[in-house]
Amino acid sequence: MSSSLPEGFSVRPVTPDDVVAINALVVAADEAVQGWSDSSEADLTDWWRLVDLEHESWLVENDGPAAYAVAFPRADRVDIDGYVHPGKKGLGLGSWLVSQAEGRACERGAPSALAWCLAVDADAHALFERLGYRETRRFYRMLIEFDGPPPVAEPPSGLRIETFRPEDAAAFHSALTEAFEGEWSFVALPFEEWVEHRVKAPDFDPGLWFVGRDGDEIAAVLRGDAERGGGGWVGAIGVREPWRKRGLGLALLTHAFGEFYRRGQPRVALGVDADNPTGATRLYQRAGMHVASEAVAFEKGLE
């Protein structure tokens, strides 16, 4: 693996001002592989809030952006997300970026690294396998597009769906953590960090956050974003175990669909683990969603 870039290329950390140019790079890379992209500047800005851009991002330039990667620190690993412009492939930029991210992971003492690509990206598959990575998980991007008002499922008897209130924050975070604790590789953000990242985010929209209540208790939660992935986005939906298998998740999801549609947004997407243990994929299909694309996670031990 080369430790230096090809002649004529330079590298620097990403800055927030790069979002337009880097999104164009991501879109070009996606379109070259699958013919379309749902990347947006809002997506990148949201992810970058979790990253130390000065030390854990790389923008390779050669008459404009040629490649880009960021390393997301997790409790037990580092996640690598990178792209090479289709006009700059075959020059070793992808392997160079992986080496930089792995180096940062080792500095952090992370035992493993996880790299991502689209399932249809044969070149990325080959690169990761050549570098010692092995497929470990698949995720779906699921989508629904409305040509009229979406049908809304009623919540189970005795339960109700309400819009998030500021005083719900602690209970919302607790319910979300509980609902996701059995998910693959889930690590909860501490409450204060979660508030900084989500509730205090510049584009926080409480009108797209919903709770399912049983009396005064929060039984289920949904966090929506007005603009992610080229449309409305369901960032998280979780039902606490005592309230599962009763239709509350479907009611919460379709309630969100109705609000997106009311706002003039006919397209809503979300991401889900293909092997989700709670059967979330089936729930989303019952709500009318379909699999639009598939991503693959490759893992490598660093110890």
HELIX and SHEET records of a PDB file:
HELIX    1   1 PRO A   16  ASP A   18  5                                   3    
HELIX    2   2 VAL A   19  GLN A   34  1                                  16    
HELIX    3   3 GLU A   41  TRP A   48  1                                   8    
HELIX    4   4 LEU A   53  GLU A   56  1                                   4    
HELIX    5   5 PRO A   86  LYS A   88  5                                   3    
HELIX    6   6 LEU A   93  ARG A  108  1                                  16    
HELIX    7   7 ALA A  122  ARG A  130  1                                   9    
HELIX    8   8 PRO A  166  ASP A  168  5                                   3    
HELIX    9   9 ALA A  169  PHE A  180  1                                  12    
HELIX   10  10 PHE A  191  TRP A  194  1                                   4    
HELIX   11  11 VAL A  195  VAL A  199  3                                   5    
HELIX   12  12 PRO A  206  LEU A  208  5                                   3    
HELIX   13  13 GLU A  241  TRP A  243  5                                   3    
HELIX   14  14 LEU A  248  ARG A  262  1                                  15    
HELIX   15  15 ALA A  280  ARG A  286  1                                   7    
SHEET    1   A12 SER A  10  ARG A  12  0                                        
SHEET    2   A12 SER A  57  GLU A  61 -1                                        
SHEET    3   A12 PRO A  65  PRO A  73 -1                                        
SHEET    4   A12 VAL A  78  VAL A  84 -1                                        
SHEET    5   A12 SER A 112  LEU A 118  1                                        
SHEET    6   A12 HIS A 290  GLY A 301 -1                                        
SHEET    7   A12 ARG A 134  GLU A 145 -1                                        
SHEET    8   A12 ARG A 267  ASP A 273 -1                                        
SHEET    9   A12 GLY A 231  VAL A 239  1                                        
SHEET   10   A12 GLU A 217  ARG A 228 -1                                        
SHEET   11   A12 TRP A 209  ASP A 214 -1                                        
SHEET   12   A12 ARG A 160  THR A 163 -1                                        
END                                                                             
